[in-house]
């Protein structure tokens, strides 16, 4: 169900009393004039007459805040908007039933257990930012414009969810928010209300579906990793193929490469290299390997002799 955050201006006015200093000043002025006249003219009855007059004149001055507009009715007919600031009405003839707040209002609303177009139940929470741009329409065209906007937002959200897939709902939030704003704006414009923006706060999907989507995402990542590994192997194979063509026409480069391989493999003590016999014959590595082995034995023998002398 939608949660209506801000109530209508007249309800707010009934909760927060309005202190009208001008009306109080009129009453005090009438009492003061009545008291002075009663003393000066020695007519005591002037004081209660002026007090009654002050009470009758107190409803005449009204004060609207900067962000408010007052709807004035005369004998039940709309005569105009008043405010902001001080304005006057005819007591007992004019009436101000509604004070319209023209500031931006936030309304939270939700759609619970609503099916998407691919029959997935979701819970969606959203926030609506709206304001009254035409106080006359807001007062005369709809009974409770705040509640009407809230219900319009909720039904629009359910409508959009019902014709959207879960994937589009999760990935296309901005598009859905723009579409939702346009739909609510078209419904609320006849009431004098304009929608500034709509923001979706949260989308909740069933737990079982979350687990399935997590496994699907993990499988997709593993698939992508295998594809990348295969592409890397293919690139390496092409590089080796080009290198083999270069070595085929240049035996010197092949021997230099063989010497570099031996150096890299035997530069550490105790290193062991396994080289296929075909590579030994094709690359001429027999003599180089023998020299490398003799050099390694000589280094090992020198180390053992120095160890004995030390002992």
Short mmCIF file of the C-alpha atoms (twelve columns), coordinates in Angstrom:
data_MODEL
# 
_entry.id   MODEL 
# 
loop_
_atom_site.group_PDB 
_atom_site.id 
_atom_site.type_symbol 
_atom_site.label_atom_id 
_atom_site.label_alt_id 
_atom_site.label_comp_id 
_atom_site.label_asym_id 
_atom_site.label_seq_id 
_atom_site.Cartn_x 
_atom_site.Cartn_y 
_atom_site.Cartn_z 
_atom_site.pdbx_PDB_model_num 
ATOM 1   C CA . UNK A 1   0.000   0.000   0.000   1 
ATOM 2   C CA . UNK A 2   1.154   3.544   -0.631  1 
ATOM 3   C CA . UNK A 3   2.464   5.510   2.312   1 
ATOM 4   C CA . UNK A 4   1.262   9.104   2.169   1 
ATOM 5   C CA . UNK A 5   3.911   11.253  3.804   1 
ATOM 6   C CA . UNK A 6   2.488   14.776  3.436   1 
ATOM 7   C CA . UNK A 7   -1.132  15.613  4.095   1 
ATOM 8   C CA . UNK A 8   -3.246  18.315  2.548   1 
ATOM 9   C CA . UNK A 9   -2.732  21.932  3.582   1 
ATOM 10  C CA . UNK A 10  -6.049  22.280  5.398   1 
ATOM 11  C CA . UNK A 11  -5.281  19.218  7.550   1 
ATOM 12  C CA . UNK A 12  -1.869  20.647  8.378   1 
ATOM 13  C CA . UNK A 13  -3.486  23.954  9.295   1 
ATOM 14  C CA . UNK A 14  -5.872  22.178  11.653  1 
ATOM 15  C CA . UNK A 15  -2.942  20.480  13.420  1 
ATOM 16  C CA . UNK A 16  -0.757  23.594  13.621  1 
ATOM 17  C CA . UNK A 17  -2.769  26.570  14.941  1 
ATOM 18  C CA . UNK A 18  -2.338  29.842  13.046  1 
ATOM 19  C CA . UNK A 19  -1.554  32.830  15.239  1 
ATOM 20  C CA . UNK A 20  -2.951  35.985  13.616  1 
ATOM 21  C CA . UNK A 21  -1.324  38.964  15.270  1 
ATOM 22  C CA . UNK A 22  -3.391  41.420  13.209  1 
ATOM 23  C CA . UNK A 23  -6.649  39.938  14.521  1 
ATOM 24  C CA . UNK A 24  -5.352  40.123  18.084  1 
ATOM 25  C CA . UNK A 25  -4.292  43.747  17.504  1 
ATOM 26  C CA . UNK A 26  -7.791  44.616  16.220  1 
ATOM 27  C CA . UNK A 27  -9.415  43.076  19.291  1 
ATOM 28  C CA . UNK A 28  -7.063  44.910  21.657  1 
ATOM 29  C CA . UNK A 29  -7.632  48.183  19.771  1 
ATOM 30  C CA . UNK A 30  -11.415 47.801  20.041  1 
ATOM 31  C CA . UNK A 31  -11.137 47.043  23.754  1 
ATOM 32  C CA . UNK A 32  -8.899  50.049  24.277  1 
ATOM 33  C CA . UNK A 33  -11.180 52.387  22.354  1 
ATOM 34  C CA . UNK A 34  -14.220 51.057  24.197  1 
ATOM 35  C CA . UNK A 35  -12.550 51.535  27.576  1 
ATOM 36  C CA . UNK A 36  -11.476 55.095  26.769  1 
ATOM 37  C CA . UNK A 37  -14.925 55.997  25.386  1 
ATOM 38  C CA . UNK A 38  -16.653 54.511  28.418  1 
ATOM 39  C CA . UNK A 39  -14.479 56.551  30.767  1 
ATOM 40  C CA . UNK A 40  -14.644 59.760  28.767  1 
ATOM 41  C CA . UNK A 41  -18.346 59.690  28.026  1 
ATOM 42  C CA . UNK A 42  -19.318 57.842  31.183  1 
ATOM 43  C CA . UNK A 43  -21.102 55.240  29.082  1 
ATOM 44  C CA . UNK A 44  -20.066 51.822  30.479  1 
ATOM 45  C CA . UNK A 45  -22.032 49.931  27.839  1 
ATOM 46  C CA . UNK A 46  -19.559 51.136  25.146  1 
ATOM 47  C CA . UNK A 47  -16.908 48.694  26.376  1 
ATOM 48  C CA . UNK A 48  -18.891 45.466  25.702  1 
ATOM 49  C CA . UNK A 49  -20.128 46.921  22.397  1 
ATOM 50  C CA . UNK A 50  -16.568 47.557  21.229  1 
ATOM 51  C CA . UNK A 51  -15.506 44.121  22.503  1 
ATOM 52  C CA . UNK A 52  -18.249 42.462  20.432  1 
ATOM 53  C CA . UNK A 53  -17.214 44.570  17.431  1 
ATOM 54  C CA . UNK A 54  -13.603 43.476  17.869  1 
ATOM 55  C CA . UNK A 55  -14.622 39.813  17.993  1 
ATOM 56  C CA . UNK A 56  -16.683 40.265  14.840  1 
ATOM 57  C CA . UNK A 57  -13.774 41.942  13.016  1 
ATOM 58  C CA . UNK A 58  -11.143 39.368  14.062  1 
ATOM 59  C CA . UNK A 59  -11.874 36.901  11.169  1 
ATOM 60  C CA . UNK A 60  -11.369 39.654  8.575   1 
ATOM 61  C CA . UNK A 61  -7.525  39.766  8.459   1 
ATOM 62  C CA . UNK A 62  -5.738  36.636  7.280   1 
ATOM 63  C CA . UNK A 63  -2.024  35.932  6.852   1 
ATOM 64  C CA . UNK A 64  -0.633  33.450  4.323   1 
ATOM 65  C CA . UNK A 65  2.969   32.276  4.428   1 
ATOM 66  C CA . UNK A 66  5.294   32.853  1.484   1 
ATOM 67  C CA . UNK A 67  4.747   29.306  0.159   1 
ATOM 68  C CA . UNK A 68  0.960   29.270  0.738   1 
ATOM 69  C CA . UNK A 69  -2.091  30.303  -1.259  1 
ATOM 70  C CA . UNK A 70  -5.524  30.688  0.366   1 
ATOM 71  C CA . UNK A 71  -8.665  29.618  -1.494  1 
ATOM 72  C CA . UNK A 72  -11.485 32.082  -0.758  1 
ATOM 73  C CA . UNK A 73  -15.152 31.106  -1.162  1 
ATOM 74  C CA . UNK A 74  -18.022 33.583  -0.944  1 
ATOM 75  C CA . UNK A 75  -21.341 31.943  -0.186  1 
ATOM 76  C CA . UNK A 76  -19.777 28.703  -1.441  1 
ATOM 77  C CA . UNK A 77  -18.516 30.120  -4.751  1 
ATOM 78  C CA . UNK A 78  -14.857 30.484  -5.627  1 
ATOM 79  C CA . UNK A 79  -13.836 34.159  -5.737  1 
ATOM 80  C CA . UNK A 80  -10.052 33.901  -5.972  1 
ATOM 81  C CA . UNK A 81  -6.722  33.065  -4.407  1 
ATOM 82  C CA . UNK A 82  -5.086  35.206  -1.754  1 
ATOM 83  C CA . UNK A 83  -1.556  35.436  -0.441  1 
ATOM 84  C CA . UNK A 84  1.212   35.445  0.372   1 
ATOM 85  C CA . UNK A 85  1.133   37.994  3.154   1 
ATOM 86  C CA . UNK A 86  -1.775  39.891  4.702   1 
ATOM 87  C CA . UNK A 87  -5.178  39.895  3.029   1 
ATOM 88  C CA . UNK A 88  -8.746  40.647  4.105   1 
ATOM 89  C CA . UNK A 89  -12.009 38.747  3.823   1 
ATOM 90  C CA . UNK A 90  -15.579 39.691  4.639   1 
ATOM 91  C CA . UNK A 91  -16.462 38.109  8.013   1 
ATOM 92  C CA . UNK A 92  -19.246 35.492  7.963   1 
ATOM 93  C CA . UNK A 93  -19.553 35.865  4.171   1 
ATOM 94  C CA . UNK A 94  -16.134 34.798  2.894   1 
ATOM 95  C CA . UNK A 95  -14.566 31.523  3.964   1 
ATOM 96  C CA . UNK A 96  -11.042 30.081  3.567   1 
ATOM 97  C CA . UNK A 97  -11.473 26.291  3.546   1 
ATOM 98  C CA . UNK A 98  -8.101  25.375  2.062   1 
ATOM 99  C CA . UNK A 99  -4.515  26.564  2.332   1 
ATOM 100 C CA . UNK A 100 -2.450  25.230  -0.599  1 
ATOM 101 C CA . UNK A 101 1.234   24.524  0.052   1 
ATOM 102 C CA . UNK A 102 3.259   25.188  -3.106  1 
ATOM 103 C CA . UNK A 103 6.548   23.775  -1.876  1 
ATOM 104 C CA . UNK A 104 7.988   20.542  -3.257  1 
ATOM 105 C CA . UNK A 105 6.375   17.548  -1.557  1 
ATOM 106 C CA . UNK A 106 7.899   14.077  -1.147  1 
ATOM 107 C CA . UNK A 107 5.613   11.058  -1.185  1 
ATOM 108 C CA . UNK A 108 6.852   7.496   -0.740  1 
ATOM 109 C CA . UNK A 109 4.889   4.718   -2.414  1 
ATOM 110 C CA . UNK A 110 5.382   1.038   -3.101  1 
ATOM 111 C CA . UNK A 111 4.148   -1.878  -5.183  1 
ATOM 112 C CA . UNK A 112 4.177   -5.165  -3.271  1 
ATOM 113 C CA . UNK A 113 4.133   -8.632  -4.851  1 
ATOM 114 C CA . UNK A 114 3.580   -7.216  -8.324  1 
ATOM 115 C CA . UNK A 115 4.185   -9.548  -11.277 1 
ATOM 116 C CA . UNK A 116 6.507   -8.480  -14.060 1 
ATOM 117 C CA . UNK A 117 5.806   -9.371  -17.687 1 
ATOM 118 C CA . UNK A 118 7.815   -12.597 -17.208 1 
ATOM 119 C CA . UNK A 119 5.704   -13.500 -14.108 1 
ATOM 120 C CA . UNK A 120 8.269   -12.721 -11.395 1 
ATOM 121 C CA . UNK A 121 6.843   -11.208 -8.164  1 
ATOM 122 C CA . UNK A 122 8.781   -8.125  -7.040  1 
ATOM 123 C CA . UNK A 123 8.491   -5.451  -4.358  1 
ATOM 124 C CA . UNK A 124 9.415   -1.945  -5.494  1 
ATOM 125 C CA . UNK A 125 9.811   1.124   -3.272  1 
ATOM 126 C CA . UNK A 126 9.941   4.589   -4.832  1 
ATOM 127 C CA . UNK A 127 9.838   8.278   -3.903  1 
ATOM 128 C CA . UNK A 128 7.820   10.911  -5.759  1 
ATOM 129 C CA . UNK A 129 8.757   14.612  -5.818  1 
ATOM 130 C CA . UNK A 130 5.869   16.858  -6.836  1 
ATOM 131 C CA . UNK A 131 4.423   20.325  -6.304  1 
ATOM 132 C CA . UNK A 132 1.197   22.258  -6.882  1 
ATOM 133 C CA . UNK A 133 1.551   24.650  -9.817  1 
ATOM 134 C CA . UNK A 134 -2.146  25.632  -10.023 1 
ATOM 135 C CA . UNK A 135 -3.743  26.058  -6.556  1 
ATOM 136 C CA . UNK A 136 -7.182  26.708  -8.063  1 
ATOM 137 C CA . UNK A 137 -7.321  23.319  -9.792  1 
ATOM 138 C CA . UNK A 138 -5.865  21.570  -6.742  1 
ATOM 139 C CA . UNK A 139 -8.657  22.983  -4.594  1 
ATOM 140 C CA . UNK A 140 -11.586 22.641  -6.999  1 
ATOM 141 C CA . UNK A 141 -10.868 19.661  -9.287  1 
ATOM 142 C CA . UNK A 142 -9.995  16.970  -6.730  1 
ATOM 143 C CA . UNK A 143 -11.038 16.333  -3.145  1 
ATOM 144 C CA . UNK A 144 -7.668  15.311  -1.641  1 
ATOM 145 C CA . UNK A 145 -4.951  16.088  -4.153  1 
ATOM 146 C CA . UNK A 146 -2.153  14.671  -1.972  1 
ATOM 147 C CA . UNK A 147 -3.846  11.293  -1.606  1 
ATOM 148 C CA . UNK A 148 -4.898  11.323  -5.269  1 
ATOM 149 C CA . UNK A 149 -1.295  11.850  -6.381  1 
ATOM 150 C CA . UNK A 150 -0.146  9.018   -4.124  1 
ATOM 151 C CA . UNK A 151 -2.718  6.564   -5.526  1 
ATOM 152 C CA . UNK A 152 -1.946  7.662   -9.101  1 
ATOM 153 C CA . UNK A 153 1.748   7.017   -8.476  1 
ATOM 154 C CA . UNK A 154 1.100   3.546   -7.067  1 
ATOM 155 C CA . UNK A 155 -1.177  2.452   -9.921  1 
ATOM 156 C CA . UNK A 156 1.281   3.844   -12.495 1 
ATOM 157 C CA . UNK A 157 4.106   1.893   -10.855 1 
ATOM 158 C CA . UNK A 158 2.087   -1.329  -10.962 1 
ATOM 159 C CA . UNK A 159 1.202   -0.681  -14.594 1 
ATOM 160 C CA . UNK A 160 4.838   -0.199  -15.631 1 
ATOM 161 C CA . UNK A 161 6.040   -3.236  -13.663 1 
ATOM 162 C CA . UNK A 162 3.357   -5.396  -15.291 1 
ATOM 163 C CA . UNK A 163 4.672   -4.665  -18.798 1 
ATOM 164 C CA . UNK A 164 8.400   -4.777  -17.994 1 
ATOM 165 C CA . UNK A 165 10.640  -7.829  -17.698 1 
ATOM 166 C CA . UNK A 166 12.742  -8.382  -14.597 1 
ATOM 167 C CA . UNK A 167 15.966  -7.816  -16.545 1 
ATOM 168 C CA . UNK A 168 14.779  -4.459  -17.870 1 
ATOM 169 C CA . UNK A 169 13.533  -3.523  -14.397 1 
ATOM 170 C CA . UNK A 170 16.938  -4.163  -12.846 1 
ATOM 171 C CA . UNK A 171 19.091  -2.691  -15.613 1 
ATOM 172 C CA . UNK A 172 16.942  0.156   -16.949 1 
ATOM 173 C CA . UNK A 173 16.071  2.090   -13.800 1 
ATOM 174 C CA . UNK A 174 16.592  5.521   -15.359 1 
ATOM 175 C CA . UNK A 175 14.359  4.722   -18.319 1 
ATOM 176 C CA . UNK A 176 11.628  3.333   -16.054 1 
ATOM 177 C CA . UNK A 177 11.861  6.352   -13.734 1 
ATOM 178 C CA . UNK A 178 11.441  8.732   -16.694 1 
ATOM 179 C CA . UNK A 179 8.502   6.715   -18.016 1 
ATOM 180 C CA . UNK A 180 6.915   6.605   -14.561 1 
ATOM 181 C CA . UNK A 181 7.355   10.359  -14.125 1 
ATOM 182 C CA . UNK A 182 5.673   11.067  -17.465 1 
ATOM 183 C CA . UNK A 183 2.747   8.752   -16.686 1 
ATOM 184 C CA . UNK A 184 2.090   10.236  -13.227 1 
ATOM 185 C CA . UNK A 185 2.506   13.758  -14.588 1 
ATOM 186 C CA . UNK A 186 -0.152  13.177  -17.262 1 
ATOM 187 C CA . UNK A 187 -2.580  11.856  -14.653 1 
ATOM 188 C CA . UNK A 188 -2.005  14.640  -12.113 1 
ATOM 189 C CA . UNK A 189 -1.780  17.662  -14.433 1 
ATOM 190 C CA . UNK A 190 -5.611  18.134  -14.508 1 
ATOM 191 C CA . UNK A 191 -5.410  18.528  -10.720 1 
ATOM 192 C CA . UNK A 192 -2.888  21.377  -10.942 1 
ATOM 193 C CA . UNK A 193 -0.008  19.136  -9.833  1 
ATOM 194 C CA . UNK A 194 3.305   18.675  -11.640 1 
ATOM 195 C CA . UNK A 195 5.814   15.892  -10.971 1 
ATOM 196 C CA . UNK A 196 9.444   16.940  -10.623 1 
ATOM 197 C CA . UNK A 197 11.058  13.494  -10.492 1 
ATOM 198 C CA . UNK A 198 10.592  9.880   -9.459  1 
ATOM 199 C CA . UNK A 199 13.332  7.807   -7.842  1 
ATOM 200 C CA . UNK A 200 13.191  4.053   -7.262  1 
ATOM 201 C CA . UNK A 201 14.760  3.279   -3.917  1 
ATOM 202 C CA . UNK A 202 14.759  -0.512  -3.835  1 
ATOM 203 C CA . UNK A 203 13.737  -3.554  -5.880  1 
ATOM 204 C CA . UNK A 204 13.287  -6.778  -3.894  1 
ATOM 205 C CA . UNK A 205 13.037  -10.124 -5.688  1 
ATOM 206 C CA . UNK A 206 12.401  -13.592 -4.159  1 
ATOM 207 C CA . UNK A 207 15.337  -15.228 -2.372  1 
ATOM 208 C CA . UNK A 208 15.265  -18.372 -4.533  1 
ATOM 209 C CA . UNK A 209 15.465  -16.254 -7.659  1 
ATOM 210 C CA . UNK A 210 18.395  -14.306 -6.182  1 
ATOM 211 C CA . UNK A 211 20.308  -17.582 -5.687  1 
ATOM 212 C CA . UNK A 212 19.528  -18.680 -9.245  1 
ATOM 213 C CA . UNK A 213 20.650  -15.317 -10.646 1 
ATOM 214 C CA . UNK A 214 23.852  -15.522 -8.589  1 
ATOM 215 C CA . UNK A 215 24.652  -18.968 -9.992  1 
ATOM 216 C CA . UNK A 216 23.866  -17.755 -13.495 1 
ATOM 217 C CA . UNK A 217 26.187  -14.781 -13.061 1 
ATOM 218 C CA . UNK A 218 28.961  -17.026 -11.729 1 
ATOM 219 C CA . UNK A 219 28.576  -19.409 -14.678 1 
ATOM 220 C CA . UNK A 220 28.698  -16.467 -17.083 1 
ATOM 221 C CA . UNK A 221 31.927  -15.232 -15.475 1 
ATOM 222 C CA . UNK A 222 33.510  -18.705 -15.708 1 
ATOM 223 C CA . UNK A 223 32.475  -18.934 -19.348 1 
ATOM 224 C CA . UNK A 224 34.000  -15.523 -20.070 1 
ATOM 225 C CA . UNK A 225 37.208  -16.535 -18.263 1 
ATOM 226 C CA . UNK A 226 37.513  -19.693 -20.367 1 
ATOM 227 C CA . UNK A 227 36.914  -17.712 -23.552 1 
ATOM 228 C CA . UNK A 228 39.626  -15.215 -22.613 1 
ATOM 229 C CA . UNK A 229 42.038  -18.052 -21.769 1 
ATOM 230 C CA . UNK A 230 41.357  -19.724 -25.127 1 
ATOM 231 C CA . UNK A 231 41.917  -16.441 -26.981 1 
ATOM 232 C CA . UNK A 232 45.204  -15.975 -25.122 1 
ATOM 233 C CA . UNK A 233 46.326  -19.520 -26.049 1 
ATOM 234 C CA . UNK A 234 45.419  -18.836 -29.680 1 
ATOM 235 C CA . UNK A 235 47.425  -15.600 -29.686 1 
ATOM 236 C CA . UNK A 236 50.419  -17.385 -28.142 1 
ATOM 237 C CA . UNK A 237 50.202  -20.165 -30.754 1 
ATOM 238 C CA . UNK A 238 50.229  -17.583 -33.566 1 
ATOM 239 C CA . UNK A 239 53.272  -15.906 -31.990 1 
ATOM 240 C CA . UNK A 240 55.096  -19.223 -31.735 1 
ATOM 241 C CA . UNK A 241 54.228  -19.952 -35.348 1 
ATOM 242 C CA . UNK A 242 55.761  -16.668 -36.500 1 
ATOM 243 C CA . UNK A 243 58.833  -17.267 -34.324 1 
ATOM 244 C CA . UNK A 244 59.276  -20.748 -35.811 1 
ATOM 245 C CA . UNK A 245 59.249  -19.273 -39.322 1 
ATOM 246 C CA . UNK A 246 61.923  -16.767 -38.301 1 
ATOM 247 C CA . UNK A 247 64.146  -19.440 -36.731 1 
ATOM 248 C CA . UNK A 248 63.718  -21.741 -39.743 1 
ATOM 249 C CA . UNK A 249 65.455  -19.274 -42.055 1 
ATOM 250 C CA . UNK A 250 68.032  -18.087 -39.493 1 
ATOM 251 C CA . UNK A 251 70.048  -20.886 -37.765 1 
ATOM 252 C CA . UNK A 252 72.205  -18.345 -35.914 1 
ATOM 253 C CA . UNK A 253 69.173  -16.858 -34.199 1 
ATOM 254 C CA . UNK A 254 68.034  -20.369 -33.295 1 
ATOM 255 C CA . UNK A 255 71.398  -21.132 -31.638 1 
ATOM 256 C CA . UNK A 256 71.333  -17.835 -29.763 1 
ATOM 257 C CA . UNK A 257 67.877  -18.639 -28.523 1 
ATOM 258 C CA . UNK A 258 69.053  -22.085 -27.399 1 
ATOM 259 C CA . UNK A 259 71.986  -20.544 -25.510 1 
ATOM 260 C CA . UNK A 260 69.604  -18.100 -23.809 1 
ATOM 261 C CA . UNK A 261 67.312  -20.939 -22.792 1 
ATOM 262 C CA . UNK A 262 70.248  -22.848 -21.262 1 
ATOM 263 C CA . UNK A 263 71.431  -19.772 -19.442 1 
ATOM 264 C CA . UNK A 264 68.010  -19.060 -18.009 1 
ATOM 265 C CA . UNK A 265 67.601  -22.684 -16.954 1 
ATOM 266 C CA . UNK A 266 71.056  -23.306 -15.456 1 
ATOM 267 C CA . UNK A 267 71.920  -19.943 -13.940 1 
ATOM 268 C CA . UNK A 268 70.787  -21.203 -10.550 1 
ATOM 269 C CA . UNK A 269 72.611  -23.947 -8.723  1 
ATOM 270 C CA . UNK A 270 71.076  -27.371 -8.762  1 
ATOM 271 C CA . UNK A 271 68.793  -26.515 -11.679 1 
ATOM 272 C CA . UNK A 272 67.503  -29.392 -13.807 1 
ATOM 273 C CA . UNK A 273 66.361  -29.036 -17.400 1 
ATOM 274 C CA . UNK A 274 64.483  -31.643 -19.422 1 
ATOM 275 C CA . UNK A 275 64.987  -31.099 -23.153 1 
ATOM 276 C CA . UNK A 276 63.572  -33.407 -25.830 1 
ATOM 277 C CA . UNK A 277 66.156  -35.235 -27.943 1 
ATOM 278 C CA . UNK A 278 64.637  -33.805 -31.097 1 
ATOM 279 C CA . UNK A 279 65.353  -30.289 -29.795 1 
ATOM 280 C CA . UNK A 280 68.960  -31.269 -29.042 1 
ATOM 281 C CA . UNK A 281 69.474  -32.488 -32.599 1 
ATOM 282 C CA . UNK A 282 67.589  -29.709 -34.398 1 
ATOM 283 C CA . UNK A 283 68.979  -26.816 -32.348 1 
ATOM 284 C CA . UNK A 284 72.535  -28.195 -31.951 1 
ATOM 285 C CA . UNK A 285 72.351  -28.019 -28.174 1 
ATOM 286 C CA . UNK A 286 74.550  -31.067 -27.451 1 
ATOM 287 C CA . UNK A 287 77.858  -29.217 -27.253 1 
ATOM 288 C CA . UNK A 288 76.369  -26.304 -25.394 1 
ATOM 289 C CA . UNK A 289 74.738  -28.582 -22.868 1 
ATOM 290 C CA . UNK A 290 78.027  -30.413 -22.300 1 
ATOM 291 C CA . UNK A 291 79.873  -27.160 -21.735 1 
ATOM 292 C CA . UNK A 292 77.195  -25.966 -19.392 1 
ATOM 293 C CA . UNK A 293 77.318  -29.213 -17.429 1 
ATOM 294 C CA . UNK A 294 81.143  -29.034 -17.134 1 
ATOM 295 C CA . UNK A 295 80.892  -25.472 -15.935 1 
ATOM 296 C CA . UNK A 296 78.290  -26.403 -13.352 1 
ATOM 297 C CA . UNK A 297 80.415  -29.346 -12.114 1 
ATOM 298 C CA . UNK A 298 83.439  -27.110 -11.852 1 
ATOM 299 C CA . UNK A 299 81.512  -24.630 -9.787  1 
ATOM 300 C CA . UNK A 300 80.214  -27.414 -7.569  1 
ATOM 301 C CA . UNK A 301 83.712  -28.851 -7.120  1 
ATOM 302 C CA . UNK A 302 85.131  -25.455 -6.215  1 
ATOM 303 C CA . UNK A 303 82.523  -24.982 -3.581  1 
ATOM 304 C CA . UNK A 304 83.215  -28.414 -2.015  1 
ATOM 305 C CA . UNK A 305 86.985  -27.770 -1.936  1 
ATOM 306 C CA . UNK A 306 86.568  -24.442 -0.233  1 
ATOM 307 C CA . UNK A 307 84.296  -26.116 2.300   1 
ATOM 308 C CA . UNK A 308 86.985  -28.773 3.106   1 
ATOM 309 C CA . UNK A 309 89.729  -26.163 3.513   1 
ATOM 310 C CA . UNK A 310 87.549  -24.259 5.895   1 
ATOM 311 C CA . UNK A 311 86.905  -27.410 7.921   1 
# 
